[in-house]
């Protein structure tokens, strides 16, 4: 019996972060890097690349930085940036900005704005799993994802006798082009199979409310979330039809004194 390699992965990674450069209570920043290299091999028995084995090396080399600045007792600003370099794709840029304002009497509002690019992983590009029960394929023609998002969060604290109440409301929206997902297809043998593909457009919105009560040794939580998703595939007409979902949670607890 001859021994052979079906698939293999060799991974090298390094991550570093540098912070606390400035000794100030209202200002801080950090910078860092994140390096990954994957050397992968797929034999000709795993996938039909003209009956040739495939050997690929993909590297990602990211550099990032973030900052926290308390402008005064009420306003806090947190910007962030990441440069995503790749040996396979063009350089992508990720940025975000968070601003928090604290009103009097325990009311807080926070806004977040940013984008969210995502490079295809090695498995999404080249993974192969084919046997009697499975047929899963990567897709070397995948494109990077590119998304934009924003969110608003509100929080209000109330003091009560022997306890407190916290109410939270969150609103968020995200739009992603070329979103990568594992979808179901029909293979050349007219059997169901799975392959990674790009969606044209993915949209998501989320509305959530949560209330927490702490009184003496009792605590209770109530929450409701309403969300919607919309997907457009392969240049089809975009109808902006959303699928909706609602979740409801509640719990109550008691802590026995020692």
C-alpha positions in Angstrom: 0.0 0.0 0.0 1.4 3.4 -1.0 1.2 6.2 1.4 0.2 9.6 0.0 -1.0 13.0 1.1 -4.7 13.9 0.4 -4.5 17.5 1.8 -2.2 19.4 4.0 -1.8 22.8 5.6 1.3 24.5 7.1 0.5 27.7 9.0 2.9 30.4 10.3 1.6 33.4 12.2 2.8 36.2 14.4 0.9 39.0 16.2 2.2 41.9 18.1 0.6 44.9 19.9 2.2 48.0 21.4 0.3 50.3 23.7 0.5 52.7 26.8 2.9 55.0 25.0 1.4 58.1 26.7 0.8 58.4 30.4 -2.4 60.4 30.3 -5.7 59.5 31.8 -7.8 61.0 29.0 -5.8 59.7 26.0 -4.3 56.4 24.9 -3.5 54.6 21.6 -2.2 51.3 20.4 -0.6 50.0 17.2 0.1 46.4 16.1 0.6 43.9 13.3 -1.0 40.5 12.4 0.8 38.3 10.0 -0.4 34.9 8.7 0.9 32.6 6.0 -0.7 29.3 4.9 1.1 26.9 2.6 -1.5 24.4 1.4 -1.5 21.3 -0.7 -4.3 19.4 -2.4 -3.7 16.1 -4.3 -5.2 15.3 -7.6 -7.5 12.8 -5.9 -9.1 15.5 -3.8 -10.1 17.8 -6.7 -10.1 17.6 -10.4 -7.7 20.3 -11.5 -7.1 18.7 -14.8 -5.9 15.7 -12.7 -3.0 17.9 -11.3 -2.2 18.4 -7.7 -2.4 22.0 -6.4 0.1 23.8 -4.1 -0.8 27.3 -3.0 0.7 29.8 -0.5 -1.4 32.7 0.7 -0.2 35.4 3.1 -2.0 38.2 4.9 0.0 41.1 6.5 -2.1 43.5 8.5 -1.2 46.6 10.4 -3.7 48.3 12.7 -4.0 51.1 15.1 -6.7 52.5 17.5 -7.1 55.5 19.8 -9.2 56.5 22.8 -9.7 60.2 23.6 -11.8 61.5 26.5 -12.4 65.0 25.2 -14.1 66.0 28.4 -16.3 64.4 31.1 -19.0 63.7 28.6 -17.5 62.9 25.2 -15.3 59.9 24.3 -14.0 59.3 20.8 -12.5 55.9 19.6 -11.3 55.8 16.0 -9.6 52.7 14.5 -7.9 51.6 11.3 -6.5 48.4 9.8 -4.6 48.0 6.6 -5.1 44.5 5.2 -2.3 43.4 2.8 -2.5 40.1 0.9 -0.2 38.2 -1.4 -3.4 37.2 -3.4 -5.7 40.2 -3.3 -5.4 44.0 -3.5 -4.9 45.9 -0.2 -8.1 46.6 1.7 -8.7 49.3 4.3 -10.9 48.9 7.4 -11.9 51.9 9.5 -14.4 52.6 12.3 -15.3 55.5 14.5 -17.2 55.3 17.8 -18.4 58.4 19.6 -20.0 58.3 23.1 -21.8 61.2 24.8 -22.9 61.0 28.5 -25.8 63.2 29.4 -26.7 64.1 32.9 -28.8 61.8 35.1 -27.4 58.5 33.7 -28.4 58.8 30.0 -25.8 57.7 27.4 -25.8 57.6 23.6 -23.1 56.0 21.4 -22.8 56.0 17.6 -20.6 53.6 15.6 -19.7 54.0 11.9 -17.4 52.0 9.8 -16.7 49.6 7.0 -15.9 45.9 7.2 -13.9 44.3 4.3 -13.1 40.6 4.5 -10.6 38.7 2.4 -11.4 35.1 1.4 -9.7 32.5 3.6 -7.5 29.7 2.3 -10.3 27.1 3.0 -12.9 29.2 1.2 -10.6 29.4 -1.9 -9.2 25.9 -2.0 -10.8 23.5 0.5 -11.9 20.1 -0.9 -13.9 17.4 0.8 -15.2 14.7 -1.5 -16.3 11.2 -0.5 -19.5 9.1 -0.5 -21.3 11.5 1.9 -19.7 14.9 1.2 -19.0 17.2 -1.8 -17.6 20.5 -0.6 -15.5 22.7 -2.8 -13.6 26.0 -2.4 -13.8 28.7 -5.1 -10.5 30.3 -6.4 -12.6 33.0 -8.1 -14.0 34.5 -4.9 -13.8 38.2 -4.5 -13.2 40.0 -1.2 -16.3 41.2 0.8 -16.9 44.9 1.3 -19.4 46.2 3.8 -20.5 49.3 5.5 -22.4 49.6 8.8 -23.6 52.0 11.4 -25.2 51.7 14.8 -26.8 53.8 17.6 -27.0 52.6 21.2 -28.9 54.3 24.0 -28.6 53.5 27.7 -30.4 54.9 30.7 -29.7 54.1 34.4 -32.3 54.7 37.1 -31.5 54.5 40.8 -34.1 53.0 43.0 -34.2 52.2 46.7 -31.9 49.3 47.4 -31.1 48.8 43.7 -31.1 50.2 40.1 -32.7 49.8 36.7 -30.8 49.8 33.3 -32.6 50.2 30.0 -30.8 49.7 26.6 -31.9 50.3 23.1 -29.8 49.4 20.0 -30.3 50.2 16.3 -28.0 48.8 13.6 -27.8 48.4 9.9 -25.2 46.6 7.7 -24.8 46.3 4.0 -22.3 43.8 2.5 -21.4 43.4 -1.2 -19.9 40.1 -2.5 -20.6 38.4 0.8 -19.0 34.9 1.0 -21.3 32.0 1.9 -21.3 28.2 1.4 -24.3 27.5 -0.9 -25.9 24.4 -2.4 -25.4 23.6 -6.0 -25.9 20.7 -8.4 -22.7 19.0 -9.5 -21.8 17.4 -12.8 -23.3 14.1 -11.6 -26.6 15.9 -10.9 -26.1 15.5 -7.1 -26.3 18.1 -4.4 -23.0 19.7 -3.5 -21.6 22.7 -1.7 -19.4 25.5 -2.9 -18.3 28.9 -1.6 -19.8 31.7 -3.7 -20.2 35.5 -3.5 -23.6 37.0 -2.9 -24.2 40.2 -4.8 -25.7 42.1 -1.8 -26.5 41.2 1.8 -28.4 43.6 4.1 -29.2 43.3 7.8 -30.9 45.5 10.3 -31.4 44.9 14.0 -33.5 46.5 16.7 -33.0 45.4 20.3 -34.3 46.4 23.7 -33.1 45.2 27.1 -34.2 46.0 30.6 -32.3 44.9 33.7 -33.5 45.3 37.3 -31.4 44.8 40.4 -33.2 45.1 43.8 -31.9 43.8 47.1 -30.9 40.2 46.2 -33.2 39.9 43.2 -32.3 40.5 39.6 -34.4 40.2 36.4 -33.8 40.7 32.7 -36.2 41.2 29.8 -35.1 41.6 26.2 -36.6 41.6 22.7 -34.8 41.6 19.4 -36.3 42.2 15.9 -34.0 41.6 12.9 -34.3 41.4 9.1 -32.0 39.9 6.4 -32.1 40.5 2.6 -30.0 38.6 0.1 -29.5 39.2 -3.7 -27.8 36.4 -5.7 -25.8 36.4 -8.9 -27.0 39.7 -10.4 -30.7 38.9 -10.0 -33.1 41.8 -9.7 -32.9 43.3 -6.2 -36.3 43.3 -4.7 -35.2 44.3 -1.2 -37.3 41.6 0.3 -36.4 40.9 3.9 -36.9 37.9 6.0 -37.8 38.9 9.6 -37.2 37.3 12.9 -38.0 38.2 16.5 -36.5 36.9 19.7 -37.8 37.3 23.2 -35.9 36.5 26.4 -36.6 36.8 30.1 -35.1 35.6 33.3 -35.2 36.2 37.0 -32.8 35.3 39.7 -32.2 35.4 43.4 -28.9 35.5 45.3 -29.0 33.9 48.7 -27.1 35.9 51.3 -24.1 34.2 52.9 
